[in-house]
Amino acid sequence: MNDDKPDSLSISNEGRMYLRATRYISLTAAALLFLSWISVSSCQRASDTIGSEESPANLQHVLSLVDSLQVAGQTLMYIRIYADYPSYEPVGAPGEGIACVDDAGRLMEVLEIEILQFERLDMIPIARGITRFLLHLQRGDGLWYNFIFADGTINTAHRNSAAGFGWWAARGLRGLAAAYSIFKQSDTTLADTILARFRLSESHLNANLAYYPGMKLTAHGLRAGWLPNEAPDQSSEFLLALAKMHHVSPLNYSNEIRILANGILTCQYQNPEAVIDGMLFCWNNVWHNWGNLQALAILEAYAIDQDSTYLNAVERWADHFLTWTAGQGHFWEITATTAGDVTTVEFPQIAYGLGSSYKGISRLAAITQKPAHETLAEQFIGWFNGNNRANQVMYDSTTGRCYDGIDSPDVINRNSGAESTIEALLALQFASLPRQFP
C-alpha cells in the first residue's frame, strides 16, 4: 500500500464553532431527546458542494431506530435492525442481537452525506457514536463481528456474526471510510484511530489479491482466482470501501481497486444472443437483486484510472441486461446454466436491490450523458415512488419510512426496518449528488 498520495478532498475551513446538536434515541416505546454541545473545527465540504440546499432524505424514521449503550466507559450508538407495521417501534431479533455492522456501516454513509453535503452538523454526535460501535465490532486482527447484544457483549456464535472478512467486514470498512471523511478535520485523534483500524484490512485483502492474475477454470469458464471469498458481489463492497478511502485519505489504493475491478469483470456474462448479455454475476452462476453493486464498483475504478474497458463493460450491462430486467418489471434472482438456460425469480423486490442497480446506472448516465441511460436511471429510482409491479409507493417522504419489500403484485411487506430505510435514503441522496461523493 502506498501512503504518499495527496489528499484529494477540497476542504472549507470555517473555523471553530459551538453547535447545539440533537439526536433522537428510541427506548422501547419512548423517544428521548438530548442536547450536547460539541466543538467542531475545520468543517469539511466536498469541492462541488450543494451548500444550503435541503437534503432529499427524511431521517425521521431512521433516527427513531437509533439508540445507545455504554461499553467500557464509552457511549456506542447503534441502529435497531427491525421495525414492524403498524407501530414501527423497534422489534427484537432473536438469536442475532439488537444491532449489526451491516446496518451501521451503511448508516454512516447516510450521515456522511447529510453532514458534509447538506451541513447537517447536528448529526455529528450520532456519527461519532456509530463510529465507536463499528470500532467495537472489529477485532484487533482486522476481522469483524456483526451482531451485538443489549448488554454490550458481541455475538460471536451466530453464523452471520462469526469473526470473518466477508459481508459485514466490507460494510464495516465502508462505514469507517465514511467516518474518516467526516472526522478527518474536526477530530484528528478519532480520524487517526479510524485510519489505523481501516488499514487492518490490508493483510486480509492482500492474501486474496496475491493470486492476481491467476485464473480458475470453473463450470462457467475462466474466472478470477483472487476475489475475496470468490464472490464478485462482496468484492464490489470492498472495492467501494477502498475507493472512498482512496479519495478522502492519504492512502493510495489504486492498484488494489484495479485488481478487484479486473476480477469482477471476469464474472460478466457475454453472449450477444442472450437476454442476460452483460449481466454481472453476484455469485457462481447466480445474479441476485440485493446488493448488485458490481456496476457501481467498476465505475469507481474507471473514475480512478480511466480504463475504457471498465466503461464499456458497464455500458454493456446497462444496454442489454439492465434494460431487459427493467422491461420485465425487475427480478429477485436469475440463474444461468452452463447449457445457456436462464431461470428467473421475480419476488421479493427490496430497496437494497433496486437502489444498488440505480446507483450503477445513475453513475453511468452521469458519465455518458446518453438519454437512454438517463431514462433507465429514472425507471429505477421511480421504483420507490410507485413505478413497480405492485404500483405502490415504497418510500414515504413524510415519515422517512421505506417498506421492507414487494412480495408479489398484490402483497407489500409494510414493515420498515433499518436496511430498507437506509438503502432508500442512500438512493435518494445519490440522486441529488452532482458527482461521485466525496
C-alpha positions in Angstrom: 0.0 0.0 0.0 1.3 3.4 -1.0 0.8 6.2 1.6 2.2 9.2 -0.3 -0.9 10.1 -2.3 -2.0 13.7 -1.6 -5.5 14.2 -0.2 -8.0 14.8 -3.0 -10.9 16.3 -1.0 -11.2 20.0 -1.0 -11.7 21.4 2.5 -13.6 24.6 3.5 -12.1 25.9 6.8 -15.0 27.6 8.7 -13.2 28.0 12.0 -14.2 26.9 15.5 -17.8 27.0 16.4 -20.1 25.6 19.1 -23.1 23.8 17.9 -26.2 22.6 19.7 -26.9 19.0 18.4 -29.9 16.9 18.8 -30.3 13.2 18.4 -33.3 11.0 18.7 -33.0 7.9 20.8 -35.6 5.1 20.8 -36.0 3.3 24.1 -38.8 0.8 23.9 -41.9 2.9 23.3 -40.4 6.3 24.4 -38.2 8.7 22.4 -35.7 10.7 24.4 -34.2 14.0 23.2 -30.9 15.1 24.5 -28.7 18.1 23.8 -25.0 18.0 23.5 -22.5 20.8 22.9 -19.7 19.9 20.6 -16.7 21.8 19.4 -16.1 21.4 15.6 -13.2 22.9 13.7 -12.4 23.0 10.1 -15.8 21.6 8.9 -15.2 19.9 5.6 -17.2 20.1 2.4 -16.9 18.4 -0.9 -15.4 20.7 -3.6 -18.7 20.9 -5.6 -20.9 21.2 -2.5 -24.6 21.8 -2.8 -24.3 24.4 0.0 -27.6 25.1 1.9 -29.8 23.0 -0.5 -32.1 20.8 1.6 -31.4 17.1 1.6 -34.0 14.9 -0.1 -33.7 12.3 2.7 -36.1 12.4 5.6 -34.2 11.0 8.6 -37.2 10.9 11.0 -37.8 7.1 10.9 -34.1 6.1 10.7 -33.4 8.2 13.8 -36.3 6.7 15.7 -34.4 3.4 15.4 -31.1 4.8 16.8 -30.2 4.0 20.4 -27.2 4.0 22.6 -25.5 1.8 25.2 -22.4 2.1 27.5 -19.5 -0.2 26.8 -16.2 0.2 28.7 -17.0 3.8 29.6 -17.8 4.8 26.1 -21.2 5.6 24.5 -21.8 3.5 21.5 -24.7 4.3 19.2 -26.4 1.8 17.0 -29.5 1.3 14.9 -32.1 -1.3 15.7 -32.5 -3.9 13.0 -36.3 -4.4 12.6 -39.4 -2.2 12.9 -42.8 -3.7 12.2 -46.1 -2.3 10.9 -48.2 -0.7 12.1 -46.5 1.0 15.1 -43.0 0.9 13.6 -41.5 0.5 17.0 -38.2 -1.5 17.0 -38.7 -5.2 17.5 -36.3 -7.9 18.6 -34.1 -10.1 16.5 -33.9 -13.4 18.4 -30.6 -15.2 18.2 -29.0 -12.2 16.5 -28.8 -9.2 18.8 -30.1 -5.6 18.9 -27.9 -4.2 16.1 -25.4 -5.1 13.4 -22.4 -3.8 11.5 -24.3 -4.4 8.2 -26.7 -1.6 9.0 -24.4 0.7 11.0 -21.8 0.8 8.2 -24.4 1.9 5.7 -26.0 4.4 8.1 -22.6 6.1 8.4 -22.7 6.8 4.6 -26.1 8.4 5.0 -24.7 10.6 7.8 -21.6 11.4 5.8 -23.7 12.9 3.0 -26.0 14.7 5.4 -23.1 16.2 7.3 -20.7 17.1 4.5 -23.0 17.8 1.7 -26.1 19.2 3.4 -24.4 20.7 6.5 -26.4 18.7 9.0 -23.9 19.3 11.8 -26.5 18.1 14.3 -25.8 14.6 13.0 -22.1 14.7 14.2 -22.8 13.2 17.7 -24.7 10.3 16.1 -21.9 9.7 13.6 -19.4 9.7 16.5 -21.4 7.1 18.4 -21.9 4.9 15.3 -18.2 5.1 14.7 -17.5 3.8 18.2 -19.9 1.0 17.5 -18.1 0.0 14.4 -14.7 0.1 16.1 -16.1 -2.1 18.9 -17.2 -4.8 16.4 -13.8 -5.0 14.7 -11.2 -7.3 16.2 -7.5 -6.3 16.6 -6.6 -8.7 13.8 -8.8 -6.9 11.3 -11.7 -9.4 11.3 -15.2 -8.3 12.1 -18.1 -9.5 14.1 -21.6 -8.4 13.1 -24.2 -8.5 15.9 -24.2 -7.0 19.4 -26.4 -7.9 22.4 -28.3 -5.4 24.6 -25.7 -5.7 27.4 -22.9 -4.7 25.0 -21.4 -8.1 24.5 -20.7 -9.3 21.0 -22.5 -12.2 19.4 -19.6 -14.4 18.4 -21.7 -17.6 17.8 -24.3 -16.7 15.2 -23.2 -17.8 11.7 -23.9 -14.3 10.5 -21.7 -12.8 13.2 -18.7 -15.0 13.5 -15.4 -13.2 13.1 -14.6 -13.0 9.5 -13.7 -11.0 6.4 -16.9 -11.1 4.4 -20.1 -9.1 4.1 -20.1 -7.4 7.5 -16.3 -6.7 7.2 -16.9 -4.9 3.9 -19.8 -2.9 5.2 -17.8 -2.1 8.3 -15.0 -0.8 6.2 -17.4 1.3 4.1 -18.7 2.8 7.4 -15.1 3.5 8.6 -14.3 5.2 5.3 -17.3 7.4 5.7 -16.4 8.1 9.3 -12.9 9.1 8.3 -14.4 11.5 5.7 -16.5 13.1 8.4 -13.9 13.4 11.2 -10.5 13.8 9.4 -10.5 17.6 10.1 -12.8 18.0 13.1 -11.4 15.2 15.3 -7.9 14.2 14.2 -7.5 11.8 17.1 -10.5 9.8 16.2 -9.6 10.0 12.5 -6.1 8.6 13.2 -7.8 5.7 15.0 -10.1 5.1 12.1 -7.3 5.1 9.6 -5.2 2.6 11.6 -8.2 0.3 12.0 -9.1 0.5 8.3 -5.6 -0.5 7.5 -6.0 -3.7 9.4 -7.9 -4.9 6.3 -4.9 -4.7 4.1 -3.4 -8.1 5.1 -6.7 -9.9 4.6 -7.2 -8.3 1.2 -3.6 -8.9 0.1 -4.0 -12.6 1.0 -6.5 -12.7 -1.9 -5.0 -10.2 -4.3 -1.7 -12.0 -4.2 -3.2 -14.6 -6.5 -3.6 -12.0 -9.3 -3.6 -12.6 -12.2 -4.2 -16.3 -11.7 -7.4 -17.6 -13.2 -9.6 -20.5 -12.2 -11.4 -22.8 -14.6 -15.0 -23.1 -13.5 -18.1 -24.6 -15.0 -18.8 -21.2 -16.3 -15.4 -20.5 -17.8 -12.3 -18.8 -16.6 -12.7 -16.5 -13.6 -10.5 -14.6 -11.3 -8.8 -16.6 -8.7 -8.1 -13.6 -6.4 -11.5 -12.2 -5.4 -12.3 -12.3 -1.7 -14.4 -15.4 -0.9 -14.6 -15.9 -4.7 -17.6 -13.5 -4.6 -17.8 -10.6 -7.1 -20.7 -9.1 -5.0 -18.7 -9.0 -1.8 -15.6 -7.8 -3.8 -17.6 -4.9 -5.0 -18.3 -3.8 -1.5 -14.6 -4.0 -0.6 -13.8 -2.0 -3.7 -16.3 0.7 -2.7 -14.7 0.9 0.7 -11.2 1.2 -0.8 -12.4 3.8 -3.3 -13.9 6.0 -0.6 -10.7 5.9 1.4 -8.6 6.4 -1.7 -10.5 9.7 -2.3 -10.6 11.1 1.2 -7.4 9.9 2.9 -3.6 9.9 2.1 -3.8 6.2 1.2 -3.4 5.1 -2.4 -5.5 2.1 -3.2 -5.4 2.5 -7.0 -3.7 -0.8 -7.5 -6.0 -2.8 -5.3 -9.0 -1.2 -6.9 -7.8 -2.1 -10.3 -7.1 -5.7 -9.4 -10.6 -6.1 -7.8 -12.3 -4.5 -10.8 -10.4 -6.7 -13.2 -11.6 -9.7 -11.2 -15.2 -8.6 -11.2 -15.1 -8.2 -15.0 -14.2 -11.9 -15.4 -17.7 -12.6 -13.9 -19.6 -10.8 -16.7 -21.9 -12.9 -18.9 -21.1 -12.3 -22.5 -23.4 -13.7 -25.2 -24.9 -11.2 -27.6 -27.7 -13.7 -28.4 -28.9 -14.0 -24.7 -31.3 -11.7 -22.9 -28.8 -11.6 -20.0 -25.9 -10.4 -22.1 -23.8 -8.1 -19.9 -25.1 -9.4 -16.6 -22.6 -9.2 -13.8 -22.8 -12.4 -11.7 -23.0 -12.0 -8.0 -22.0 -15.5 -7.0 -21.1 -18.5 -9.1 -23.9 -18.7 -11.8 -26.4 -16.5 -10.0 -27.3 -12.8 -10.1 -29.4 -11.5 -7.3 -31.3 -8.3 -6.8 -29.9 -7.5 -3.4 -26.5 -5.8 -3.3 -25.8 -5.9 -7.0 -23.2 -3.2 -6.7 -20.7 -4.5 -9.3 -21.5 -1.9 -11.9 -21.0 1.0 -9.5 -17.8 -0.5 -8.2 -16.4 -0.9 -11.8 -17.2 2.7 -12.5 -15.3 3.7 -9.3 -12.3 2.0 -10.8 -13.0 3.8 -14.1 -13.0 7.2 -12.3 -9.5 6.5 -10.9 -7.6 5.2 -14.0 -10.0 6.0 -16.9 -9.6 2.4 -18.4 -12.2 2.3 -21.2 -12.6 -1.4 -20.6 -14.4 -0.6 -17.4 -16.8 1.8 -19.0 -17.5 -0.5 -21.9 -18.4 -3.3 -19.6 -20.9 -1.2 -17.6 -22.4 0.1 -20.8 -22.9 -3.5 -22.0 -24.5 -4.3 -18.6 -26.9 -1.3 -19.0 -27.7 -1.5 -22.7 -28.6 -5.2 -22.6 -29.1 -6.9 -19.2 -30.4 -3.9 -17.2 -32.7 -2.7 -20.0 -34.2 -6.2 -20.2 -34.7 -6.6 -16.5 -36.4 -3.2 -16.3 -38.7 -4.1 -19.1 -39.7 -7.3 -17.3 -40.5 -5.5 -14.1 -37.3 -6.5 -12.2 -36.3 -9.8 -10.7 -35.1 -11.1 -7.3 -32.8 -13.7 -8.7 -31.5 -15.0 -12.1 -29.6 -18.3 -12.7 -27.8 -19.2 -15.8 -26.9 -22.8 -16.6 -23.8 -24.0 -18.5 -26.2 -25.0 -21.3 -27.3 -21.4 -21.6 -30.7 -21.8 -20.0 -32.0 -18.9 -17.8 -34.3 -19.2 -14.9 -35.8 -16.2 -13.0 -37.4 -15.5 -9.7 -39.5 -12.3 -9.6 -40.0 -11.7 -5.9 -39.3 -10.3 -3.4 -38.1 -6.9 -4.5 -36.3 -4.7 -2.0 -34.8 -1.3 -1.7 -31.3 -2.8 -1.4 -31.8 -4.4 -4.8 -33.3 -1.6 -6.8 -31.1 1.0 -5.0 -28.0 -0.9 -6.0 -28.9 -1.1 -9.6 -29.9 2.5 -9.6 -26.6 3.7 -8.3 -24.8 1.9 -11.1 -27.0 3.2 -13.9 -27.2 6.7 -12.4 -23.4 6.9 -12.3 -23.2 5.6 -15.9 -25.7 8.2 -17.0 -23.7 11.0 -15.4 -20.6 9.8 -17.4 -22.1 9.1 -20.8 -24.9 11.7 -20.8 -26.9 9.3 -23.0 -30.7 9.8 -22.9 -31.2 6.0 -22.8 -29.1 5.7 -19.6 -30.8 8.7 -18.0 -34.2 7.2 -18.8 -33.2 3.9 -17.3 -31.9 5.6 -14.2 -35.3 7.3 -13.8 -37.1 4.0 -14.1 -35.1 2.5 -11.2 -35.4 5.4 -8.8 -39.1 5.5 -9.8 -39.5 2.1 -8.1 -39.5 3.9 -4.7 -42.3 6.2 -5.9 -44.7 3.5 -7.3 -43.1 2.6 -10.6 -43.1 -1.1 -9.6 -45.0 -4.3 -10.1 -47.3 -3.5 -7.1 -48.0 0.1 -8.2 -47.3 1.1 -4.6 -45.2 4.0 -3.3 -42.5 2.3 -1.3 -40.8 5.3 0.3 -43.0 7.7 2.4 -41.3 11.1 2.3 -43.5 12.4 5.1 -42.2 9.8 7.6 -38.9 8.7 6.0 -40.1 5.0 6.1 -39.4 2.6 3.3 -41.4 -0.6 3.2 -39.3 -3.8 3.5 -40.3 -5.1 0.1 -42.8 -6.2 -2.5 -43.6 -9.9 -2.1 -46.0 -10.1 -5.1 -48.0 -7.7 -7.2 -50.7 -7.9 -4.5 -48.6 -8.1 -1.3 -46.4 -5.4 0.3 -44.3 -6.1 3.3 -45.2 -2.9 5.2 -42.6 -3.4 7.9 -39.8 -0.8 7.7 -36.5 -2.0 9.2 -33.1 -0.4 9.2 -31.8 -1.9 5.9 -34.7 -0.9 3.7 -34.9 2.6 5.2 -31.2 3.2 4.9 -31.0 1.9 1.3 -33.9 4.2 0.3 -32.2 7.2 1.9 -28.9 6.3 0.2 -30.6 6.1 -3.2 -32.4 9.4 -2.7 -29.2 11.1 -1.6 -27.3 9.6 -4.6 -29.9 11.0 -6.9 -29.2 14.5 -5.5 -25.4 14.4 -5.8 -23.9 16.2 -8.8 -21.0 13.7 -9.0 -19.2 11.0 -7.1 -19.2 11.8 -3.4 -17.0 12.9 -1.9 
